[in-house]
Amino acid sequence: MKKFLLTLMLVVTAQWVFGQSAHAVFDDYKNEKKARFISVPRAQMSIAAQMIKENNMKALLQEVKSLKVLTLDDCRKGIRKGFAKKIINLSKYGYEEFTRVKDDKDNMLVLVKRGVRYIEEVVLLVSDEDDCTGILVTGDINPEDIEAIIDISGNY
């Protein structure tokens, strides 16, 4: 019985240690040749929230701790496909598919990682044959506010 428990603990620990996160995927690809990466920390989100008049958007920005945008449009096709595959595979590591949209050649995937009460991370992948953009939003986000995040992603 002790061997079984020890083996089980080892397997769970290994899964936790080697589990993939959206932050790790973004970090892996942000330094690729021709990649464009933007990181907006909480301090800048707070400043933006103060300047916005619309209450819904202001409330959303106050929930967000950070925003990362990674654009791989000018990278090789293999790089774009590898990034997209890693984002899609996040569903194996505690991320849930929130929505998926396919329109002609355009694809959008929204994954969320839930906390106890709020959503901790929202990962958006927007891609087609030539373009690939990932957006990572972290914070304590109400599920109702994810639609606003998806609307914002339309600008990228």
C-alpha positions in Angstrom: 0.0 0.0 0.0 2.9 2.4 0.8 4.4 1.8 -2.6 1.1 2.5 -4.3 0.7 5.8 -2.4 4.3 6.8 -3.1 3.9 6.1 -6.8 0.6 8.0 -6.9 2.2 11.0 -5.2 5.1 10.9 -7.6 2.8 10.8 -10.6 0.7 13.8 -9.3 3.9 15.8 -8.5 5.4 15.1 -11.9 2.2 16.2 -13.6 2.2 19.4 -11.5 5.8 20.2 -12.2 5.7 19.5 -15.9 2.2 20.9 -16.5 2.0 23.6 -19.1 0.7 27.0 -18.5 -0.3 29.8 -20.8 2.5 32.0 -19.4 5.1 29.4 -20.3 3.8 29.1 -23.8 3.9 32.9 -24.3 7.4 33.0 -22.8 8.5 30.2 -25.2 7.5 32.1 -28.3 7.9 35.8 -27.4 11.5 35.9 -28.4 11.0 34.2 -31.8 12.4 36.1 -34.8 9.8 38.5 -36.1 7.4 38.0 -33.1 5.8 41.0 -31.6 5.1 40.9 -27.9 3.4 43.4 -25.7 3.0 43.1 -21.9 0.8 45.5 -20.0 1.2 45.2 -16.2 -1.4 46.0 -13.5 -0.1 49.6 -12.9 -0.8 50.5 -16.6 -4.2 48.7 -16.4 -5.1 50.9 -13.4 -4.1 54.1 -15.3 -6.2 53.0 -18.3 -9.1 52.2 -16.0 -9.0 55.7 -14.6 -9.1 57.3 -18.1 -12.1 55.3 -19.3 -15.5 56.7 -18.8 -17.6 53.6 -19.7 -18.4 51.8 -16.4 -18.4 48.2 -17.7 -15.0 48.6 -19.4 -13.6 50.4 -16.3 -14.8 47.6 -14.0 -13.2 45.0 -16.3 -9.9 46.8 -16.4 -9.9 46.9 -12.6 -10.3 43.1 -12.5 -7.3 42.5 -14.9 -3.8 42.1 -13.4 -1.9 41.8 -16.7 -2.4 41.6 -20.4 0.0 40.0 -22.9 -0.4 40.0 -26.6 1.8 37.9 -28.9 1.6 38.3 -32.6 3.4 35.8 -34.8 2.0 36.9 -38.2 5.5 37.5 -39.7 7.0 34.3 -38.3 7.4 31.1 -40.2 4.4 28.9 -40.6 5.9 26.2 -38.4 6.3 28.6 -35.6 2.7 29.8 -35.9 1.4 26.2 -36.0 3.5 25.2 -33.0 2.2 28.1 -30.9 -1.4 27.3 -31.9 -0.9 23.7 -31.0 0.5 24.4 -27.6 -2.3 26.8 -26.8 -4.9 24.2 -27.9 -3.1 21.6 -25.7 -3.6 23.8 -22.6 -6.9 22.0 -22.2 -4.9 19.1 -20.9 -3.6 21.2 -18.1 -6.6 22.7 -16.4 -7.8 25.1 -19.0 -11.4 24.8 -20.2 -12.7 25.7 -23.6 -15.0 28.7 -23.2 -15.9 29.2 -26.9 -14.6 28.4 -30.3 -15.5 30.2 -33.5 -14.7 29.2 -37.1 -15.5 31.6 -39.8 -14.2 30.7 -43.3 -10.5 30.5 -42.7 -10.5 32.4 -39.4 -10.4 30.5 -36.1 -10.8 31.9 -32.6 -10.4 29.8 -29.5 -11.1 31.1 -26.0 -9.8 29.0 -23.0 -10.2 29.9 -19.4 -8.6 28.8 -16.2 -11.0 29.0 -13.3 -10.2 29.8 -9.7 -12.4 29.2 -6.7 -14.8 32.2 -7.4 -13.4 33.9 -10.5 -11.6 33.2 -13.7 -7.9 33.5 -13.2 -6.8 33.5 -16.9 -8.4 34.0 -20.3 -6.4 32.8 -23.3 -7.5 33.9 -26.8 -6.0 32.4 -29.9 -6.9 34.1 -33.2 -5.5 32.4 -36.3 -5.9 31.6 -39.9 -3.5 30.5 -42.6 -1.3 33.6 -42.5 -2.0 35.2 -39.1 -1.6 34.0 -35.5 -2.2 36.1 -32.4 -2.4 35.0 -28.8 -3.8 37.1 -26.0 -3.4 36.3 -22.3 -5.4 38.1 -19.7 -4.8 37.4 -16.0 -6.8 38.6 -13.0 -9.9 37.9 -11.0 -12.4 38.1 -13.8 -16.1 37.6 -13.6 -17.3 35.1 -16.1 -19.8 37.7 -17.4 -16.9 40.0 -18.4 -15.3 37.5 -20.8 -17.5 38.7 -23.7 -15.9 42.2 -23.2 -12.5 40.7 -23.4 -13.4 38.8 -26.6 -14.7 42.1 -28.1 -11.4 43.8 -27.2 -9.5 41.0 -29.0 -11.3 42.0 -32.3 -8.9 45.0 -32.4 -5.8 42.7 -32.7 
